[in-house]
């Protein structure tokens, strides 16, 4: 399964995160190397949050990550929460869903006109 970890950050996040960024990134890269964290980063324009995409069997790994993250323990993150994400399309999807034959439109297979 895929899980999204959402961070709602403090108003002065960009300036406050500097003191904790290397430790946070080290933790994130380790989780990535273990195959748990697939993608992560801050939201931009405005920088008012962050989203991290995890994969696993439960939310346990995600919750442990958030609870021990220096951004959380330093109160740079105001609030965090985890949402299960049912991925259905793409190379890394957890639950692939393909269209049924009945739903396919024959014109999708027609030769293009010249």
N, C-alpha and C positions, 0 to 999 in steps of 0.2 A: 504494500500500500504506500501511497504518498501522503505526506503530511506537510502543511504549511505552518511555519512558526512566524507569527506576526509580532513585531515590536512597535509599540507606540512610544516615542522618545520624548525626552525633555526639550523644552524650547531652545536651550543652549547646547543641544546635543553635539553639534559639530565642534564646538570649542572644548566641551567636557570629555568627549570620547578620546582625545589625543593621549591622555594619560593611561588609557586602558586598551587602546587599539591593538598594540602588538600582542598582548596576552589574548585578547579576543580572537585575533586572526590566527594565532597559533592553535588555539582550541578548535576553531572552525576548520582549518586545514587538516588537523588530525582526524576530525569527524569525516571529512571528505575522503581522506586516505583509507579509512575504515569502511567506506562505501555507504555511510549513513547520510551525510550531507551532500546533496547534488549541486545545489546553487545557493548563493546567498549574497545579499547586498542591501544597501540603503536605497530607499525611494528618493527620487530627485525632484527638484523644482515644485514644491519645497521639500527639503530633507526633514520629513516629519514622521518617518517610520522606516522599518526594514522588513524584509521578507526572506525567509530561509526555507528551502525545499529539502525535505528529508524523505528517505525511503526506509521502510522497516515493517515489522509485524505488528507494532503497537505504538502508542504515543509515548511510551516510557523513555526511550532514548531521547526524544525531542524534549520532553519535560526536564529530564536530567541535564541536558545541554543548557536549556534556558536558566534553570535554577543556579547553575554554577558559572554562567557566563559573567565575566567581569562587568559588562555593561549593565546587567541586572543587579549584581551585588553592590555596585557603586551607585545605584539609583539613577543611572543615566537613562535607563529604560523605565518609563512610568508604568507601563502595563504590557504584558505579553499574553498571548493565547495561541492555542494550537487548533487547527482545523484539518480534518481528514479531507483529502482531495481525491475524488474518483477520476483518475485520468483514463481516457478512453481512446485517444488518438495520439500517435507519435511513436517514435522508435523505442522510447523508454517507458511507454504506458504500462501501468500495472494491470489494467483490465481492458484489453483491446476489444473494441466493438466495431464490427464492419457492417456496411449496409447489406441488407438482404437482397437477393437477386430480384425480388418483386419490386423493390424500391428503386432499382437502377433505371435510369432513363435511356432508352435506346439511342437517342440522339447524341448521348455522350460518347458513343462508340462509332458514330458515322464518320466517314472520311470527310475531311474539311473540303469545302468547295474551292475550286481553283480560280 
